[in-house]
Amino acid sequence: MKHRIKLRPDEVKDFVCAATKCTFDVDISYNSFIVDAKSIIGVLGLNFNQVLTVAYNGYDADFEQYLSKFAVAC
């Protein structure tokens, strides 16, 4: 699954915490720069002026609901 989101630096801690609760790998990226969404250092290195893409293979209802707060219209 892929979701396009907008994230602010002050939301990173909560985002990483939500991703860490998933039992599957979660990546976050923009352009060709991809990091592990469960790594706070990796996520803080992203450009928050860009629309970010969250990609994962799995399903977690709580994570889906959490991501909906940051959704960007395509």
PDB file of N, CA, C, O and CB in Angstrom:
ATOM      1  N   MET A   1       0.841  -1.172   0.000  1.00  0.00           N
ATOM      2  CA  MET A   1       0.000   0.000   0.000  1.00  0.00           C
ATOM      3  C   MET A   1       0.890   1.241   0.000  1.00  0.00           C
ATOM      4  O   MET A   1       2.002   1.229   0.528  1.00  0.00           O
ATOM      5  CB  MET A   1      -0.959  -0.005   1.216  1.00  0.00           C
ATOM      6  N   LYS A   2       0.384   2.290  -0.593  1.00  0.00           N
ATOM      7  CA  LYS A   2       1.094   3.562  -0.609  1.00  0.00           C
ATOM      8  C   LYS A   2       0.135   4.681  -0.243  1.00  0.00           C
ATOM      9  O   LYS A   2      -1.019   4.704  -0.672  1.00  0.00           O
ATOM     10  CB  LYS A   2       1.734   3.822  -1.991  1.00  0.00           C
ATOM     11  N   HIS A   3       0.640   5.606   0.559  1.00  0.00           N
ATOM     12  CA  HIS A   3      -0.128   6.790   0.935  1.00  0.00           C
ATOM     13  C   HIS A   3       0.775   8.003   0.768  1.00  0.00           C
ATOM     14  O   HIS A   3       1.956   7.961   1.112  1.00  0.00           O
ATOM     15  CB  HIS A   3      -0.671   6.685   2.403  1.00  0.00           C
ATOM     16  N   ARG A   4       0.214   9.078   0.240  1.00  0.00           N
ATOM     17  CA  ARG A   4       0.943  10.337   0.119  1.00  0.00           C
ATOM     18  C   ARG A   4       0.517  11.219   1.285  1.00  0.00           C
ATOM     19  O   ARG A   4      -0.670  11.448   1.517  1.00  0.00           O
ATOM     20  CB  ARG A   4       0.669  11.039  -1.268  1.00  0.00           C
ATOM     21  N   ILE A   5       1.521  11.710   2.014  1.00  0.00           N
ATOM     22  CA  ILE A   5       1.231  12.498   3.213  1.00  0.00           C
ATOM     23  C   ILE A   5       2.089  13.753   3.268  1.00  0.00           C
ATOM     24  O   ILE A   5       3.095  13.864   2.567  1.00  0.00           O
ATOM     25  CB  ILE A   5       1.455  11.658   4.469  1.00  0.00           C
ATOM     26  N   LYS A   6       1.688  14.678   4.095  1.00  0.00           N
ATOM     27  CA  LYS A   6       2.466  15.863   4.444  1.00  0.00           C
ATOM     28  C   LYS A   6       2.731  15.750   5.934  1.00  0.00           C
ATOM     29  O   LYS A   6       1.797  15.546   6.711  1.00  0.00           O
ATOM     30  CB  LYS A   6       1.715  17.219   4.070  1.00  0.00           C
ATOM     31  N   LEU A   7       3.980  15.878   6.347  1.00  0.00           N
ATOM     32  CA  LEU A   7       4.370  15.688   7.736  1.00  0.00           C
ATOM     33  C   LEU A   7       5.191  16.893   8.183  1.00  0.00           C
ATOM     34  O   LEU A   7       6.007  17.413   7.422  1.00  0.00           O
ATOM     35  CB  LEU A   7       5.172  14.367   7.918  1.00  0.00           C
ATOM     36  N   ARG A   8       4.971  17.330   9.413  1.00  0.00           N
ATOM     37  CA  ARG A   8       5.763  18.426   9.981  1.00  0.00           C
ATOM     38  C   ARG A   8       6.789  17.836  10.944  1.00  0.00           C
ATOM     39  O   ARG A   8       6.562  16.764  11.504  1.00  0.00           O
ATOM     40  CB  ARG A   8       4.847  19.472  10.711  1.00  0.00           C
ATOM     41  N   PRO A   9       7.914  18.520  11.145  1.00  0.00           N
ATOM     42  CA  PRO A   9       8.949  17.996  12.049  1.00  0.00           C
ATOM     43  C   PRO A   9       8.435  17.685  13.457  1.00  0.00           C
ATOM     44  O   PRO A   9       8.907  16.736  14.083  1.00  0.00           O
ATOM     45  CB  PRO A   9      10.081  18.987  12.146  1.00  0.00           C
ATOM     46  N   ASP A  10       7.482  18.461  13.962  1.00  0.00           N
ATOM     47  CA  ASP A  10       6.974  18.219  15.312  1.00  0.00           C
ATOM     48  C   ASP A  10       6.058  16.992  15.391  1.00  0.00           C
ATOM     49  O   ASP A  10       5.673  16.582  16.486  1.00  0.00           O
ATOM     50  CB  ASP A  10       6.227  19.443  15.803  1.00  0.00           C
ATOM     51  N   GLU A  11       5.706  16.404  14.242  1.00  0.00           N
ATOM     52  CA  GLU A  11       4.857  15.209  14.206  1.00  0.00           C
ATOM     53  C   GLU A  11       5.658  13.917  14.026  1.00  0.00           C
ATOM     54  O   GLU A  11       5.093  12.823  14.035  1.00  0.00           O
ATOM     55  CB  GLU A  11       3.843  15.336  13.084  1.00  0.00           C
ATOM     56  N   VAL A  12       6.962  14.048  13.866  1.00  0.00           N
ATOM     57  CA  VAL A  12       7.811  12.888  13.562  1.00  0.00           C
ATOM     58  C   VAL A  12       7.798  11.848  14.681  1.00  0.00           C
ATOM     59  O   VAL A  12       7.682  10.654  14.404  1.00  0.00           O
ATOM     60  CB  VAL A  12       9.241  13.343  13.308  1.00  0.00           C
ATOM     61  N   LYS A  13       7.914  12.269  15.918  1.00  0.00           N
ATOM     62  CA  LYS A  13       7.962  11.314  17.029  1.00  0.00           C
ATOM     63  C   LYS A  13       6.713  10.437  17.042  1.00  0.00           C
ATOM     64  O   LYS A  13       6.819   9.218  17.174  1.00  0.00           O
ATOM     65  CB  LYS A  13       8.104  12.055  18.372  1.00  0.00           C
ATOM     66  N   ASP A  14       5.531  11.040  16.908  1.00  0.00           N
ATOM     67  CA  ASP A  14       4.285  10.274  16.906  1.00  0.00           C
ATOM     68  C   ASP A  14       4.179   9.381  15.680  1.00  0.00           C
ATOM     69  O   ASP A  14       3.685   8.256  15.770  1.00  0.00           O
ATOM     70  CB  ASP A  14       3.088  11.212  16.967  1.00  0.00           C
ATOM     71  N   PHE A  15       4.642   9.878  14.526  1.00  0.00           N
ATOM     72  CA  PHE A  15       4.604   9.082  13.303  1.00  0.00           C
ATOM     73  C   PHE A  15       5.468   7.839  13.450  1.00  0.00           C
ATOM     74  O   PHE A  15       5.023   6.738  13.126  1.00  0.00           O
ATOM     75  CB  PHE A  15       5.069   9.915  12.101  1.00  0.00           C
ATOM     76  N   VAL A  16       6.687   7.996  13.929  1.00  0.00           N
ATOM     77  CA  VAL A  16       7.604   6.866  14.101  1.00  0.00           C
ATOM     78  C   VAL A  16       7.036   5.880  15.129  1.00  0.00           C
ATOM     79  O   VAL A  16       7.155   4.668  14.954  1.00  0.00           O
ATOM     80  CB  VAL A  16       9.010   7.364  14.545  1.00  0.00           C
ATOM     81  N   CYS A  17       6.432   6.384  16.178  1.00  0.00           N
ATOM     82  CA  CYS A  17       5.818   5.522  17.189  1.00  0.00           C
ATOM     83  C   CYS A  17       4.695   4.689  16.567  1.00  0.00           C
ATOM     84  O   CYS A  17       4.585   3.495  16.845  1.00  0.00           O
ATOM     85  CB  CYS A  17       5.273   6.368  18.366  1.00  0.00           C
ATOM     86  N   ALA A  18       3.866   5.305  15.734  1.00  0.00           N
ATOM     87  CA  ALA A  18       2.774   4.582  15.070  1.00  0.00           C
ATOM     88  C   ALA A  18       3.329   3.537  14.101  1.00  0.00           C
ATOM     89  O   ALA A  18       2.808   2.425  14.029  1.00  0.00           O
ATOM     90  CB  ALA A  18       1.850   5.567  14.319  1.00  0.00           C
ATOM     91  N   ALA A  19       4.375   3.883  13.359  1.00  0.00           N
ATOM     92  CA  ALA A  19       4.978   2.944  12.409  1.00  0.00           C
ATOM     93  C   ALA A  19       5.629   1.769  13.141  1.00  0.00           C
ATOM     94  O   ALA A  19       5.587   0.637  12.661  1.00  0.00           O
ATOM     95  CB  ALA A  19       6.020   3.663  11.531  1.00  0.00           C
ATOM     96  N   THR A  20       6.225   2.039  14.295  1.00  0.00           N
ATOM     97  CA  THR A  20       6.903   0.997  15.063  1.00  0.00           C
ATOM     98  C   THR A  20       5.927  -0.069  15.565  1.00  0.00           C
ATOM     99  O   THR A  20       6.320  -1.219  15.761  1.00  0.00           O
ATOM    100  CB  THR A  20       7.643   1.616  16.240  1.00  0.00           C
ATOM    101  N   LYS A  21       4.689   0.292  15.770  1.00  0.00           N
ATOM    102  CA  LYS A  21       3.676  -0.659  16.237  1.00  0.00           C
ATOM    103  C   LYS A  21       3.264  -1.659  15.154  1.00  0.00           C
ATOM    104  O   LYS A  21       2.648  -2.681  15.457  1.00  0.00           O
ATOM    105  CB  LYS A  21       2.452   0.093  16.726  1.00  0.00           C
ATOM    106  N   CYS A  22       3.598  -1.372  13.903  1.00  0.00           N
ATOM    107  CA  CYS A  22       3.257  -2.270  12.793  1.00  0.00           C
ATOM    108  C   CYS A  22       4.192  -3.479  12.805  1.00  0.00           C
ATOM    109  O   CYS A  22       5.373  -3.359  13.129  1.00  0.00           O
ATOM    110  CB  CYS A  22       3.346  -1.524  11.427  1.00  0.00           C
ATOM    111  N   THR A  23       3.654  -4.631  12.451  1.00  0.00           N
ATOM    112  CA  THR A  23       4.458  -5.863  12.429  1.00  0.00           C
ATOM    113  C   THR A  23       5.153  -6.063  11.085  1.00  0.00           C
ATOM    114  O   THR A  23       5.843  -7.064  10.892  1.00  0.00           O
ATOM    115  CB  THR A  23       3.575  -7.075  12.739  1.00  0.00           C
ATOM    116  N   PHE A  24       4.986  -5.145  10.173  1.00  0.00           N
ATOM    117  CA  PHE A  24       5.573  -5.218   8.836  1.00  0.00           C
ATOM    118  C   PHE A  24       6.468  -4.007   8.612  1.00  0.00           C
ATOM    119  O   PHE A  24       6.404  -3.034   9.363  1.00  0.00           O
ATOM    120  CB  PHE A  24       4.469  -5.293   7.745  1.00  0.00           C
ATOM    121  N   ASP A  25       7.307  -4.069   7.571  1.00  0.00           N
ATOM    122  CA  ASP A  25       8.200  -2.953   7.244  1.00  0.00           C
ATOM    123  C   ASP A  25       7.401  -1.776   6.710  1.00  0.00           C
ATOM    124  O   ASP A  25       6.439  -1.946   5.961  1.00  0.00           O
ATOM    125  CB  ASP A  25       9.261  -3.384   6.214  1.00  0.00           C
ATOM    126  N   VAL A  26       7.816  -0.577   7.109  1.00  0.00           N
ATOM    127  CA  VAL A  26       7.186   0.660   6.639  1.00  0.00           C
ATOM    128  C   VAL A  26       8.317   1.570   6.163  1.00  0.00           C
ATOM    129  O   VAL A  26       9.261   1.838   6.907  1.00  0.00           O
ATOM    130  CB  VAL A  26       6.312   1.354   7.779  1.00  0.00           C
ATOM    131  N   ASP A  27       8.216   2.042   4.920  1.00  0.00           N
ATOM    132  CA  ASP A  27       9.199   2.973   4.367  1.00  0.00           C
ATOM    133  C   ASP A  27       8.528   4.301   4.101  1.00  0.00           C
ATOM    134  O   ASP A  27       7.325   4.358   3.847  1.00  0.00           O
ATOM    135  CB  ASP A  27       9.837   2.416   3.072  1.00  0.00           C
ATOM    136  N   ILE A  28       9.300   5.366   4.159  1.00  0.00           N
ATOM    137  CA  ILE A  28       8.806   6.695   3.810  1.00  0.00           C
ATOM    138  C   ILE A  28       9.823   7.310   2.855  1.00  0.00           C
ATOM    139  O   ILE A  28      11.030   7.171   3.052  1.00  0.00           O
ATOM    140  CB  ILE A  28       8.591   7.600   5.092  1.00  0.00           C
ATOM    141  N   SER A  29       9.339   7.981   1.831  1.00  0.00           N
ATOM    142  CA  SER A  29      10.246   8.464   0.794  1.00  0.00           C
ATOM    143  C   SER A  29       9.732   9.731   0.120  1.00  0.00           C
ATOM    144  O   SER A  29       8.563  10.098   0.238  1.00  0.00           O
ATOM    145  CB  SER A  29      10.465   7.386  -0.244  1.00  0.00           C
ATOM    146  N   TYR A  30      10.642  10.380  -0.587  1.00  0.00           N
ATOM    147  CA  TYR A  30      10.317  11.404  -1.572  1.00  0.00           C
ATOM    148  C   TYR A  30      11.409  11.334  -2.629  1.00  0.00           C
ATOM    149  O   TYR A  30      12.579  11.098  -2.327  1.00  0.00           O
ATOM    150  CB  TYR A  30      10.213  12.850  -0.922  1.00  0.00           C
ATOM    151  N   ASN A  31      11.001  11.544  -3.872  1.00  0.00           N
ATOM    152  CA  ASN A  31      11.889  11.343  -5.016  1.00  0.00           C
ATOM    153  C   ASN A  31      12.530   9.959  -4.897  1.00  0.00           C
ATOM    154  O   ASN A  31      11.800   8.972  -4.810  1.00  0.00           O
ATOM    155  CB  ASN A  31      12.983  12.465  -5.088  1.00  0.00           C
ATOM    156  N   SER A  32      13.842   9.845  -4.890  1.00  0.00           N
ATOM    157  CA  SER A  32      14.489   8.536  -4.783  1.00  0.00           C
ATOM    158  C   SER A  32      15.104   8.307  -3.401  1.00  0.00           C
ATOM    159  O   SER A  32      15.853   7.349  -3.211  1.00  0.00           O
ATOM    160  CB  SER A  32      15.563   8.399  -5.853  1.00  0.00           C
ATOM    161  N   PHE A  33      14.800   9.162  -2.455  1.00  0.00           N
ATOM    162  CA  PHE A  33      15.329   9.063  -1.094  1.00  0.00           C
ATOM    163  C   PHE A  33      14.341   8.260  -0.241  1.00  0.00           C
ATOM    164  O   PHE A  33      13.231   8.725   0.015  1.00  0.00           O
ATOM    165  CB  PHE A  33      15.576  10.487  -0.478  1.00  0.00           C
ATOM    166  N   ILE A  34      14.735   7.056   0.200  1.00  0.00           N
ATOM    167  CA  ILE A  34      13.868   6.157   0.962  1.00  0.00           C
ATOM    168  C   ILE A  34      14.515   5.852   2.311  1.00  0.00           C
ATOM    169  O   ILE A  34      15.699   5.523   2.385  1.00  0.00           O
ATOM    170  CB  ILE A  34      13.598   4.843   0.174  1.00  0.00           C
ATOM    171  N   VAL A  35      13.715   5.968   3.382  1.00  0.00           N
ATOM    172  CA  VAL A  35      14.207   5.628   4.720  1.00  0.00           C
ATOM    173  C   VAL A  35      13.201   4.729   5.429  1.00  0.00           C
ATOM    174  O   VAL A  35      12.030   4.664   5.055  1.00  0.00           O
ATOM    175  CB  VAL A  35      14.470   6.909   5.553  1.00  0.00           C
ATOM    176  N   ASP A  36      13.677   4.047   6.448  1.00  0.00           N
ATOM    177  CA  ASP A  36      12.834   3.215   7.294  1.00  0.00           C
ATOM    178  C   ASP A  36      11.978   4.141   8.159  1.00  0.00           C
ATOM    179  O   ASP A  36      12.507   4.976   8.892  1.00  0.00           O
ATOM    180  CB  ASP A  36      13.695   2.239   8.177  1.00  0.00           C
ATOM    181  N   ALA A  37      10.660   3.992   8.070  1.00  0.00           N
ATOM    182  CA  ALA A  37       9.754   4.866   8.822  1.00  0.00           C
ATOM    183  C   ALA A  37       9.806   4.608  10.324  1.00  0.00           C
ATOM    184  O   ALA A  37       9.251   5.380  11.106  1.00  0.00           O
ATOM    185  CB  ALA A  37       8.333   4.685   8.327  1.00  0.00           C
ATOM    186  N   LYS A  38      10.467   3.530  10.730  1.00  0.00           N
ATOM    187  CA  LYS A  38      10.594   3.222  12.151  1.00  0.00           C
ATOM    188  C   LYS A  38      11.859   3.826  12.749  1.00  0.00           C
ATOM    189  O   LYS A  38      12.158   3.610  13.924  1.00  0.00           O
ATOM    190  CB  LYS A  38      10.589   1.718  12.362  1.00  0.00           C
ATOM    191  N   SER A  39      12.607   4.591  11.935  1.00  0.00           N
ATOM    192  CA  SER A  39      13.845   5.232  12.370  1.00  0.00           C
ATOM    193  C   SER A  39      13.623   6.731  12.529  1.00  0.00           C
ATOM    194  O   SER A  39      13.424   7.440  11.543  1.00  0.00           O
ATOM    195  CB  SER A  39      14.990   4.956  11.367  1.00  0.00           C
ATOM    196  N   ILE A  40      13.655   7.210  13.759  1.00  0.00           N
ATOM    197  CA  ILE A  40      13.420   8.632  13.993  1.00  0.00           C
ATOM    198  C   ILE A  40      14.496   9.486  13.329  1.00  0.00           C
ATOM    199  O   ILE A  40      14.193  10.555  12.800  1.00  0.00           O
ATOM    200  CB  ILE A  40      13.372   8.922  15.493  1.00  0.00           C
ATOM    201  N   ILE A  41      15.745   9.029  13.351  1.00  0.00           N
ATOM    202  CA  ILE A  41      16.839   9.773  12.707  1.00  0.00           C
ATOM    203  C   ILE A  41      16.628   9.820  11.191  1.00  0.00           C
ATOM    204  O   ILE A  41      16.825  10.863  10.567  1.00  0.00           O
ATOM    205  CB  ILE A  41      18.215   9.125  13.039  1.00  0.00           C
ATOM    206  N   GLY A  42      16.233   8.705  10.610  1.00  0.00           N
ATOM    207  CA  GLY A  42      15.975   8.656   9.172  1.00  0.00           C
ATOM    208  C   GLY A  42      14.853   9.587   8.770  1.00  0.00           C
ATOM    209  O   GLY A  42      14.981  10.335   7.801  1.00  0.00           O
ATOM    210  N   VAL A  43      13.756   9.547   9.504  1.00  0.00           N
ATOM    211  CA  VAL A  43      12.601  10.386   9.167  1.00  0.00           C
ATOM    212  C   VAL A  43      12.927  11.858   9.363  1.00  0.00           C
ATOM    213  O   VAL A  43      12.493  12.692   8.568  1.00  0.00           O
ATOM    214  CB  VAL A  43      11.384   9.998  10.019  1.00  0.00           C
ATOM    215  N   LEU A  44      13.675  12.194  10.394  1.00  0.00           N
ATOM    216  CA  LEU A  44      14.052  13.600  10.614  1.00  0.00           C
ATOM    217  C   LEU A  44      14.943  14.137   9.496  1.00  0.00           C
ATOM    218  O   LEU A  44      15.037  15.351   9.313  1.00  0.00           O
ATOM    219  CB  LEU A  44      14.769  13.748  11.955  1.00  0.00           C
ATOM    220  N   GLY A  45      15.596  13.248   8.747  1.00  0.00           N
ATOM    221  CA  GLY A  45      16.455  13.669   7.641  1.00  0.00           C
ATOM    222  C   GLY A  45      15.696  13.992   6.359  1.00  0.00           C
ATOM    223  O   GLY A  45      16.299  14.412   5.372  1.00  0.00           O
ATOM    224  N   LEU A  46      14.377  13.799   6.366  1.00  0.00           N
ATOM    225  CA  LEU A  46      13.576  14.057   5.167  1.00  0.00           C
ATOM    226  C   LEU A  46      13.309  15.547   4.982  1.00  0.00           C
ATOM    227  O   LEU A  46      13.437  16.336   5.918  1.00  0.00           O
ATOM    228  CB  LEU A  46      12.252  13.299   5.240  1.00  0.00           C
ATOM    229  N   ASN A  47      12.940  15.912   3.772  1.00  0.00           N
ATOM    230  CA  ASN A  47      12.564  17.279   3.449  1.00  0.00           C
ATOM    231  C   ASN A  47      11.061  17.416   3.684  1.00  0.00           C
ATOM    232  O   ASN A  47      10.266  16.891   2.904  1.00  0.00           O
ATOM    233  CB  ASN A  47      12.951  17.647   1.971  1.00  0.00           C
ATOM    234  N   PHE A  48      10.666  18.106   4.735  1.00  0.00           N
ATOM    235  CA  PHE A  48       9.256  18.214   5.094  1.00  0.00           C
ATOM    236  C   PHE A  48       8.487  19.212   4.234  1.00  0.00           C
ATOM    237  O   PHE A  48       7.281  19.381   4.413  1.00  0.00           O
ATOM    238  CB  PHE A  48       9.135  18.603   6.534  1.00  0.00           C
ATOM    239  N   ASN A  49       9.169  19.872   3.306  1.00  0.00           N
ATOM    240  CA  ASN A  49       8.482  20.735   2.347  1.00  0.00           C
ATOM    241  C   ASN A  49       7.918  19.927   1.189  1.00  0.00           C
ATOM    242  O   ASN A  49       7.141  20.445   0.387  1.00  0.00           O
ATOM    243  CB  ASN A  49       9.432  21.811   1.822  1.00  0.00           C
ATOM    244  N   GLN A  50       8.303  18.668   1.100  1.00  0.00           N
ATOM    245  CA  GLN A  50       7.871  17.781   0.021  1.00  0.00           C
ATOM    246  C   GLN A  50       6.698  16.907   0.478  1.00  0.00           C
ATOM    247  O   GLN A  50       6.515  16.660   1.670  1.00  0.00           O
ATOM    248  CB  GLN A  50       9.044  16.896  -0.452  1.00  0.00           C
ATOM    249  N   VAL A  51       5.912  16.449  -0.496  1.00  0.00           N
ATOM    250  CA  VAL A  51       4.906  15.425  -0.212  1.00  0.00           C
ATOM    251  C   VAL A  51       5.659  14.113  -0.077  1.00  0.00           C
ATOM    252  O   VAL A  51       6.464  13.770  -0.943  1.00  0.00           O
ATOM    253  CB  VAL A  51       3.792  15.349  -1.342  1.00  0.00           C
ATOM    254  N   LEU A  52       5.411  13.380   0.989  1.00  0.00           N
ATOM    255  CA  LEU A  52       6.110  12.137   1.281  1.00  0.00           C
ATOM    256  C   LEU A  52       5.224  10.951   0.932  1.00  0.00           C
ATOM    257  O   LEU A  52       3.998  11.037   1.001  1.00  0.00           O
ATOM    258  CB  LEU A  52       6.530  12.080   2.760  1.00  0.00           C
ATOM    259  N   THR A  53       5.852   9.847   0.558  1.00  0.00           N
ATOM    260  CA  THR A  53       5.122   8.623   0.239  1.00  0.00           C
ATOM    261  C   THR A  53       5.451   7.573   1.285  1.00  0.00           C
ATOM    262  O   THR A  53       6.617   7.248   1.512  1.00  0.00           O
ATOM    263  CB  THR A  53       5.471   8.111  -1.190  1.00  0.00           C
ATOM    264  N   VAL A  54       4.410   7.044   1.922  1.00  0.00           N
ATOM    265  CA  VAL A  54       4.561   5.962   2.897  1.00  0.00           C
ATOM    266  C   VAL A  54       4.172   4.676   2.181  1.00  0.00           C
ATOM    267  O   VAL A  54       3.068   4.570   1.647  1.00  0.00           O
ATOM    268  CB  VAL A  54       3.676   6.201   4.196  1.00  0.00           C
ATOM    269  N   ALA A  55       5.076   3.696   2.170  1.00  0.00           N
ATOM    270  CA  ALA A  55       4.839   2.424   1.468  1.00  0.00           C
ATOM    271  C   ALA A  55       5.058   1.261   2.423  1.00  0.00           C
ATOM    272  O   ALA A  55       5.997   1.257   3.219  1.00  0.00           O
ATOM    273  CB  ALA A  55       5.769   2.287   0.231  1.00  0.00           C
ATOM    274  N   TYR A  56       4.159   0.263   2.327  1.00  0.00           N
ATOM    275  CA  TYR A  56       4.273  -0.922   3.172  1.00  0.00           C
ATOM    276  C   TYR A  56       3.439  -2.050   2.606  1.00  0.00           C
ATOM    277  O   TYR A  56       2.521  -1.830   1.815  1.00  0.00           O
ATOM    278  CB  TYR A  56       3.843  -0.613   4.609  1.00  0.00           C
ATOM    279  N   ASN A  57       3.770  -3.261   3.021  1.00  0.00           N
ATOM    280  CA  ASN A  57       3.018  -4.456   2.647  1.00  0.00           C
ATOM    281  C   ASN A  57       2.464  -5.054   3.924  1.00  0.00           C
ATOM    282  O   ASN A  57       3.189  -5.697   4.683  1.00  0.00           O
ATOM    283  CB  ASN A  57       3.911  -5.491   1.867  1.00  0.00           C
ATOM    284  N   GLY A  58       1.214  -4.851   4.154  1.00  0.00           N
ATOM    285  CA  GLY A  58       0.569  -5.331   5.367  1.00  0.00           C
ATOM    286  C   GLY A  58      -0.637  -4.466   5.648  1.00  0.00           C
ATOM    287  O   GLY A  58      -0.924  -3.527   4.907  1.00  0.00           O
ATOM    288  N   TYR A  59      -1.346  -4.782   6.723  1.00  0.00           N
ATOM    289  CA  TYR A  59      -2.519  -3.987   7.082  1.00  0.00           C
ATOM    290  C   TYR A  59      -2.602  -3.864   8.592  1.00  0.00           C
ATOM    291  O   TYR A  59      -2.503  -4.854   9.317  1.00  0.00           O
ATOM    292  CB  TYR A  59      -3.814  -4.616   6.515  1.00  0.00           C
ATOM    293  N   ASP A  60      -2.783  -2.650   9.049  1.00  0.00           N
ATOM    294  CA  ASP A  60      -3.006  -2.353  10.451  1.00  0.00           C
ATOM    295  C   ASP A  60      -4.036  -1.220  10.491  1.00  0.00           C
ATOM    296  O   ASP A  60      -3.749  -0.103  10.059  1.00  0.00           O
ATOM    297  CB  ASP A  60      -1.657  -1.960  11.194  1.00  0.00           C
ATOM    298  N   ALA A  61      -5.221  -1.506  11.003  1.00  0.00           N
ATOM    299  CA  ALA A  61      -6.313  -0.527  10.993  1.00  0.00           C
ATOM    300  C   ALA A  61      -5.935   0.761  11.732  1.00  0.00           C
ATOM    301  O   ALA A  61      -6.267   1.855  11.276  1.00  0.00           O
ATOM    302  CB  ALA A  61      -7.566  -1.136  11.624  1.00  0.00           C
ATOM    303  N   ASP A  62      -5.248   0.637  12.863  1.00  0.00           N
ATOM    304  CA  ASP A  62      -4.851   1.825  13.618  1.00  0.00           C
ATOM    305  C   ASP A  62      -3.880   2.699  12.821  1.00  0.00           C
ATOM    306  O   ASP A  62      -3.995   3.924  12.827  1.00  0.00           O
ATOM    307  CB  ASP A  62      -4.215   1.416  14.949  1.00  0.00           C
ATOM    308  N   PHE A  63      -2.925   2.065  12.136  1.00  0.00           N
ATOM    309  CA  PHE A  63      -1.962   2.815  11.329  1.00  0.00           C
ATOM    310  C   PHE A  63      -2.661   3.497  10.151  1.00  0.00           C
ATOM    311  O   PHE A  63      -2.354   4.643   9.823  1.00  0.00           O
ATOM    312  CB  PHE A  63      -0.842   1.882  10.820  1.00  0.00           C
ATOM    313  N   GLU A  64      -3.599   2.790   9.518  1.00  0.00           N
ATOM    314  CA  GLU A  64      -4.364   3.381   8.404  1.00  0.00           C
ATOM    315  C   GLU A  64      -5.106   4.628   8.878  1.00  0.00           C
ATOM    316  O   GLU A  64      -5.099   5.657   8.203  1.00  0.00           O
ATOM    317  CB  GLU A  64      -5.369   2.350   7.816  1.00  0.00           C
ATOM    318  N   GLN A  65      -5.742   4.530  10.036  1.00  0.00           N
ATOM    319  CA  GLN A  65      -6.483   5.662  10.577  1.00  0.00           C
ATOM    320  C   GLN A  65      -5.532   6.801  10.931  1.00  0.00           C
ATOM    321  O   GLN A  65      -5.845   7.967  10.692  1.00  0.00           O
ATOM    322  CB  GLN A  65      -7.293   5.235  11.813  1.00  0.00           C
ATOM    323  N   TYR A  66      -4.383   6.475  11.495  1.00  0.00           N
ATOM    324  CA  TYR A  66      -3.385   7.489  11.836  1.00  0.00           C
ATOM    325  C   TYR A  66      -2.913   8.230  10.580  1.00  0.00           C
ATOM    326  O   TYR A  66      -2.822   9.458  10.583  1.00  0.00           O
ATOM    327  CB  TYR A  66      -2.184   6.839  12.556  1.00  0.00           C
ATOM    328  N   LEU A  67      -2.615   7.491   9.513  1.00  0.00           N
ATOM    329  CA  LEU A  67      -2.134   8.109   8.280  1.00  0.00           C
ATOM    330  C   LEU A  67      -3.186   9.013   7.635  1.00  0.00           C
ATOM    331  O   LEU A  67      -2.835   9.972   6.947  1.00  0.00           O
ATOM    332  CB  LEU A  67      -1.708   7.035   7.297  1.00  0.00           C
ATOM    333  N   SER A  68      -4.442   8.724   7.844  1.00  0.00           N
ATOM    334  CA  SER A  68      -5.494   9.527   7.212  1.00  0.00           C
ATOM    335  C   SER A  68      -5.449  10.984   7.672  1.00  0.00           C
ATOM    336  O   SER A  68      -5.933  11.865   6.961  1.00  0.00           O
ATOM    337  CB  SER A  68      -6.867   8.929   7.517  1.00  0.00           C
ATOM    338  N   LYS A  69      -4.873  11.255   8.857  1.00  0.00           N
ATOM    339  CA  LYS A  69      -4.737  12.635   9.347  1.00  0.00           C
ATOM    340  C   LYS A  69      -3.780  13.454   8.481  1.00  0.00           C
ATOM    341  O   LYS A  69      -3.885  14.680   8.426  1.00  0.00           O
ATOM    342  CB  LYS A  69      -4.247  12.634  10.798  1.00  0.00           C
ATOM    343  N   PHE A  70      -2.854  12.783   7.809  1.00  0.00           N
ATOM    344  CA  PHE A  70      -1.812  13.473   7.049  1.00  0.00           C
ATOM    345  C   PHE A  70      -1.994  13.365   5.540  1.00  0.00           C
ATOM    346  O   PHE A  70      -1.142  13.821   4.777  1.00  0.00           O
ATOM    347  CB  PHE A  70      -0.467  12.926   7.426  1.00  0.00           C
ATOM    348  N   ALA A  71      -3.102  12.762   5.107  1.00  0.00           N
ATOM    349  CA  ALA A  71      -3.327  12.479   3.691  1.00  0.00           C
ATOM    350  C   ALA A  71      -3.297  13.743   2.829  1.00  0.00           C
ATOM    351  O   ALA A  71      -3.759  14.810   3.231  1.00  0.00           O
ATOM    352  CB  ALA A  71      -4.655  11.772   3.514  1.00  0.00           C
ATOM    353  N   VAL A  72      -2.740  13.581   1.637  1.00  0.00           N
ATOM    354  CA  VAL A  72      -2.674  14.661   0.644  1.00  0.00           C
ATOM    355  C   VAL A  72      -3.472  14.196  -0.559  1.00  0.00           C
ATOM    356  O   VAL A  72      -3.331  13.058  -1.007  1.00  0.00           O
ATOM    357  CB  VAL A  72      -1.180  15.018   0.246  1.00  0.00           C
ATOM    358  N   ALA A  73      -4.308  15.078  -1.079  1.00  0.00           N
ATOM    359  CA  ALA A  73      -5.084  14.740  -2.272  1.00  0.00           C
ATOM    360  C   ALA A  73      -4.150  14.606  -3.470  1.00  0.00           C
ATOM    361  O   ALA A  73      -3.236  15.412  -3.645  1.00  0.00           O
ATOM    362  CB  ALA A  73      -6.174  15.811  -2.546  1.00  0.00           C
ATOM    363  N   CYS A  74      -4.378  13.606  -4.277  1.00  0.00           N
ATOM    364  CA  CYS A  74      -3.516  13.371  -5.450  1.00  0.00           C
ATOM    365  C   CYS A  74      -3.977  14.183  -6.622  1.00  0.00           C
ATOM    366  O   CYS A  74      -3.376  14.116  -7.694  1.00  0.00           O
ATOM    367  CB  CYS A  74      -3.493  11.895  -5.827  1.00  0.00           C
TER     368      CYS A  74
END
